[in-house]
Amino acid sequence: MLYCFTCPRTPPKVMPVTAMSQPPSVLRRADRIGFFASVACAIHCALLPVLLALMPAFGLKFGGWIDFDQAFVVFATLLGATTLTLGYRRHRAFHAWALLVPGLLLVWIASFTALHNHTMGHLLLMTVGGVTLAAAHMVNLRLTHAAKAPG
C-alpha cells in the first residue's frame, strides 16, 4: 500500500455548487416537464401522419404547414442538458445521460438532415428519439429523488 506523507490527512472541503442551492422541487418540475414534453413529442410523431391522412376524408384541409420538429428539438436539447446537468450534480450518476445523448442524436438526425422529409424514416427516428428522451428524464427524476439533498 502506498502512503503520501505530504498529503493532508483530512479530506478537502468541497465548495458549494450554485446548482445545489436550487430547491429539489425546481429540478423535479423541470424533469417532469421534459418527460411529458418528450412523451407528447413521441405521440405527436406517431399520430400526426395518420391524422394528416384522415383529414381529407373528413373534408378538412391543412394549410400553412409550420414545422414544429426543429423548434422542439432545440427546446428538448436545452431542457434535457440543463436538467440532467443539475441532476448529475445531485446524484453523480451518468445513467440518464446514457439515454439522453442517443435520444438527442436521433431527433437531431431526423430534424436537421435529409431525413426531414416526413417519411416513415423520419417518423421512426422522431418517435424512438422522443421515447428515449422521456426515459432519460424519468431516470434523472428517479436518481435525483433517490439522492439525499445536500446540506
N, C-alpha and C positions, 0 to 999 in steps of 0.2 A: 504494500500500500504506500502511495506517495503522500508526503505531507508538505505543505508550504508553510514555512515558518515566518515568512514576511507578510502573509495574508492575514487580515483581521479575523478573529475567531467568531465574531458576531456577524450575522447576515446584514448586508447593507439595507438602509431604509429605502423604500420604494416611494418615488414621488407620486402624488395623486394624479390620475389622468382625468382631464376635464370631462371626458365622455362618461366617466364613472359617476360624476356628480349628477347626471341626468337621472331622474327617478325611473325605476324599472317599468312603471306603467307607461311612460312615453315610448320606450323601446318595444314593449309588448303591443301597444297600439299601432306603431309603425309596422311591426311584423304582421299583425293581423290585417292591416290594410294591404300589405304586399301579398299576403296569402290570398285574400279574397279578390284582389285585382288579377292575380295570376290565374285563379280558377275562372274568373269571368272571361279572361282572355282565351283560355282553353275552350270554354263553352262557345264563345263568340266565333272562334276559328273553326270549331266543329259544325256549328249550326248555320252560319251565315251562307255558305254555298247552297244549302238546302232551301233556306228562306228566299234567296235570290232566284232559285229555280222555280219556286212555287208562286212568286209574286205575279207573273203574267196570268196564271190560272185564276187568280182572284181579281183580275182586271187592274192590277196596280202596276205602276212603273216606277223605276228608281232613277231619279235624275240627280245630277250634281254629286257624283261619287267623290267622296273625300276619303283619302287613305289614312285611316287611323293606326294602321300597323306600325309605321315608323315612329309616330309620336309615342305610342305605347311602349315600344322597345326602348326608347331613350328614357322615358319615365321609369320603366322597370329596372333599367340599369342603374340609374341614380338611387332609387329607393332600395334596391337589393344591396348595392355596395355599401350604402350608408348603414342600413340596419344590421347587416352581417358584420360590418366592421365594429359597430358599437357592441353587438352581441359577443363577438370574439374577445373584446376587451373584458367582458364579464366571465365568460366560460372557458376561454382559451382552447377551444376545440375547432378543428377545421372541417368537421363533418358537413356542415351546412354549405361551406364554400365548395366542397366536392360536388354538390348538386347545383349550386348557383352558376358556376363557371360554364359547365356544359349546357345548361339551360339557356344562358345568355348567348352562348355561341350559336345554338340552334336558331333562336329567334333573330339574331343579327344576320345570320346567313339567309334566313327566309325573307327578311325585310330589305336587305341592302345589297343583294346580288341579283343575278339573272333569274333566280327562282321566285322573285317577287312579281310573278305574273298571275297569281291567284289560281294556280292549278292544284292538282292533288298533292304534288310535292311540297308546295307552299303550305297547304292545309296541314299536312302531316308534320312538317317541321315546327310550325307555329303551335300546334296542339301539344305535341310532345314537349316542346320547349316551355310552354305555359304551365303544364303539369309539373315539370321538373322545377320551375321557379317556385311554384306553390309548395312543393315538397321542401325546397331549401328554406323557405320562410317558416314552415311548420317545424322543421328540425331546429332551426335557430330559436324559435319561440320556446320549444321544449328544453333545449340546452340552457337558455337564459333563465327559464323558470326553475330548473334544477340547480343552477349555480346559486351559491349563497351571495346575498347582497353584500357589497363591501362595507366595511365600517367597523 
